[in-house]
Amino acid sequence: MKNLAFLLLACAASLAIAPEVTAQPSAGTRMTPDGKQILISKDVGTDRWAISINLNDGTATGNVFFPDGSAPQFVWCERLGDDGSLDPVNGDIRYSCRGSDQCLSSPCHSSAWVDLGEVDLPGSFLLPVADPFAPLRTTEHFCDPICHFPDNSVPGEFTYSIDTTRCNYLTISQPSEAAIRPGDQIFIRLFHFALSAGESATSYVAFQVGEGFTWDARLPIPCDGGLVGFRPNEDCPNNSTPSQSDPAEFTADFDAPAGTPIYFHVQNHGENVYQIVEFSVNGRSVIDNNEWEVVSRGLPMPTSPVRPGECEPD
């Protein structure tokens, strides 16, 4: 059997050197129609890796094929965690892996699988897919589709609300209604109610335009309610851990034609509600809160039943 542990380490080293998501000949990724798995076919050195990532249980399974035509090797990995950076591209995901030769006849004993140790892979190995934040998805995430919706309960505002009590991971998207050019003034209004959880945690929210620009915020929980990015490093004055949020108003340094996908992503723990209010360019809104489409499909439902009045506009 070829040294699969060496192959895994070589894969990690190769991706760490060039973690950016780039197009490769005869390589690619694809999310399954139900949104539960990512299928990956990528060349690492001279070898072809054909891997399936199960987003709901965190396992990675597949084969390594070799250019000399020798028998493929089988790989099974279990997700152990990540580096906590909440970076879907450059953040590292840690796996514990086992490998095996092909089984030519029954019985195929489980003892044939050998320990390959642990390996860190950058999130870029899973990209690009329909949900650009998919590398951050873990077995703890769930979403009830009735708990995010267009919301006109705020007088004078039409928002999109996400109740994370029953939907703690969500990515939605829509095409930009206008072009964004370098030098344009961008203004974001994202509101959240007071964030709470049974233990200290971090909330992560982000807007992404196309496959490039990302605006994001990491909010320590607990956190007072308010708009995000209006008080740099002070979004959560009731928490001694400083927040990390990009300014809510800034000058664009990127180019995105009209129709470029705009993504919004949120994930956190606890009973929290977020409202997308505005994403405007030079004073003109480029989103419609009635047009968001879910791209983070296939998440399991929460185990607790819906409580009276939960996930409804106030």
NORKAMO-V255340 format. One record per backbone hydrogen bond with DSSP energy under -0.5 kcal/mol. NH is the residue of the N-H (numbers start at 1). CO is the residue of the C=O. E is the energy in kcal/mol with one decimal. If there is no record, write none. Layout:
BEGIN
nh=NH co=CO e=E
nh=NH co=CO e=E
END
This chain:
BEGIN
nh=4 co=2 e=-1.4
nh=7 co=3 e=-1.7
nh=8 co=4 e=-2.7
nh=9 co=5 e=-2.2
nh=10 co=6 e=-2.4
nh=11 co=7 e=-2.3
nh=12 co=8 e=-2.4
nh=13 co=9 e=-2.6
nh=14 co=10 e=-2.5
nh=15 co=11 e=-2.2
nh=16 co=12 e=-2.2
nh=17 co=13 e=-1.6
nh=18 co=14 e=-1.1
nh=19 co=16 e=-0.5
nh=22 co=20 e=-0.8
nh=27 co=24 e=-1.3
nh=28 co=41 e=-2.9
nh=30 co=39 e=-2.0
nh=32 co=37 e=-2.5
nh=35 co=32 e=-2.2
nh=38 co=53 e=-2.2
nh=39 co=30 e=-3.5
nh=40 co=38 e=-0.5
nh=40 co=51 e=-3.5
nh=41 co=28 e=-2.9
nh=42 co=49 e=-2.2
nh=44 co=47 e=-2.7
nh=45 co=43 e=-0.5
nh=47 co=44 e=-1.8
nh=48 co=65 e=-2.3
nh=49 co=42 e=-3.3
nh=49 co=47 e=-0.5
nh=50 co=48 e=-0.6
nh=50 co=63 e=-2.7
nh=51 co=40 e=-2.5
nh=51 co=49 e=-0.6
nh=52 co=61 e=-3.5
nh=53 co=38 e=-3.0
nh=54 co=52 e=-0.6
nh=54 co=59 e=-3.0
nh=55 co=36 e=-2.5
nh=55 co=53 e=-0.8
nh=56 co=36 e=-0.6
nh=58 co=54 e=-1.7
nh=60 co=77 e=-2.6
nh=61 co=52 e=-2.3
nh=62 co=75 e=-1.9
nh=63 co=50 e=-2.4
nh=64 co=73 e=-2.1
nh=65 co=48 e=-3.1
nh=66 co=70 e=-0.6
nh=69 co=66 e=-1.7
nh=73 co=64 e=-2.1
nh=74 co=100 e=-2.9
nh=75 co=62 e=-2.6
nh=76 co=98 e=-2.6
nh=77 co=60 e=-3.0
nh=78 co=96 e=-2.6
nh=79 co=58 e=-1.4
nh=80 co=94 e=-3.1
nh=81 co=94 e=-1.2
nh=83 co=92 e=-1.8
nh=88 co=86 e=-0.6
nh=91 co=87 e=-1.4
nh=93 co=121 e=-3.1
nh=94 co=81 e=-2.6
nh=95 co=119 e=-2.8
nh=96 co=78 e=-2.4
nh=97 co=95 e=-0.5
nh=97 co=117 e=-2.7
nh=98 co=76 e=-2.9
nh=99 co=114 e=-2.2
nh=100 co=74 e=-2.0
nh=104 co=102 e=-0.6
nh=109 co=107 e=-0.9
nh=112 co=109 e=-1.5
nh=113 co=110 e=-1.7
nh=114 co=99 e=-2.8
nh=116 co=97 e=-2.9
nh=117 co=97 e=-0.7
nh=119 co=95 e=-2.4
nh=121 co=93 e=-2.7
nh=123 co=91 e=-2.2
nh=124 co=89 e=-2.0
nh=125 co=122 e=-2.1
nh=126 co=123 e=-2.0
nh=127 co=124 e=-1.0
nh=132 co=130 e=-0.7
nh=134 co=131 e=-2.0
nh=136 co=133 e=-2.2
nh=137 co=134 e=-2.0
nh=141 co=138 e=-1.5
nh=143 co=300 e=-2.3
nh=144 co=166 e=-1.8
nh=145 co=143 e=-0.6
nh=147 co=144 e=-2.3
nh=148 co=145 e=-0.8
nh=149 co=161 e=-2.0
nh=151 co=159 e=-3.4
nh=155 co=153 e=-0.6
nh=157 co=154 e=-2.3
nh=159 co=151 e=-2.9
nh=159 co=157 e=-0.6
nh=160 co=276 e=-1.4
nh=161 co=149 e=-2.7
nh=162 co=274 e=-2.6
nh=163 co=147 e=-2.8
nh=164 co=162 e=-0.8
nh=164 co=272 e=-2.8
nh=165 co=272 e=-0.5
nh=166 co=163 e=-1.0
nh=168 co=142 e=-1.0
nh=169 co=142 e=-0.9
nh=170 co=266 e=-2.1
nh=172 co=264 e=-2.6
nh=173 co=293 e=-2.5
nh=174 co=262 e=-1.6
nh=176 co=260 e=-2.5
nh=177 co=286 e=-1.9
nh=180 co=256 e=-3.2
nh=183 co=252 e=-2.9
nh=184 co=181 e=-2.4
nh=186 co=184 e=-0.6
nh=186 co=250 e=-3.0
nh=187 co=280 e=-2.3
nh=188 co=248 e=-2.7
nh=189 co=278 e=-2.5
nh=190 co=188 e=-0.5
nh=191 co=275 e=-2.6
nh=192 co=226 e=-1.8
nh=193 co=273 e=-2.2
nh=195 co=223 e=-2.8
nh=201 co=221 e=-1.2
nh=203 co=219 e=-3.2
nh=204 co=267 e=-2.7
nh=205 co=217 e=-2.2
nh=206 co=265 e=-2.3
nh=207 co=215 e=-3.0
nh=208 co=263 e=-2.1
nh=209 co=213 e=-2.6
nh=210 co=208 e=-0.6
nh=210 co=261 e=-3.3
nh=212 co=209 e=-1.5
nh=215 co=207 e=-3.1
nh=217 co=205 e=-2.4
nh=218 co=244 e=-3.0
nh=219 co=203 e=-2.6
nh=219 co=217 e=-0.5
nh=220 co=218 e=-0.5
nh=221 co=201 e=-3.0
nh=222 co=195 e=-0.5
nh=223 co=195 e=-1.8
nh=226 co=192 e=-2.4
nh=228 co=190 e=-2.3
nh=230 co=227 e=-0.6
nh=234 co=231 e=-3.2
nh=239 co=236 e=-2.0
nh=242 co=240 e=-0.6
nh=243 co=233 e=-0.6
nh=244 co=218 e=-2.4
nh=246 co=216 e=-2.0
nh=248 co=229 e=-2.1
nh=250 co=186 e=-2.1
nh=252 co=184 e=-3.2
nh=256 co=180 e=-3.2
nh=259 co=176 e=-2.2
nh=260 co=257 e=-1.9
nh=262 co=174 e=-3.1
nh=263 co=208 e=-3.5
nh=263 co=261 e=-0.5
nh=264 co=172 e=-2.6
nh=265 co=206 e=-2.8
nh=266 co=170 e=-2.2
nh=267 co=204 e=-2.0
nh=268 co=168 e=-1.2
nh=271 co=196 e=-0.5
nh=272 co=270 e=-1.2
nh=274 co=162 e=-2.3
nh=275 co=191 e=-3.3
nh=276 co=160 e=-2.8
nh=277 co=189 e=-2.4
nh=277 co=275 e=-0.6
nh=278 co=189 e=-1.9
nh=280 co=187 e=-2.6
nh=281 co=284 e=-3.3
nh=282 co=185 e=-3.2
nh=284 co=281 e=-1.9
nh=286 co=279 e=-2.5
nh=291 co=288 e=-2.8
nh=293 co=173 e=-2.4
nh=295 co=171 e=-2.6
nh=296 co=171 e=-1.4
nh=297 co=295 e=-1.2
nh=310 co=307 e=-2.3
nh=312 co=309 e=-0.8
END
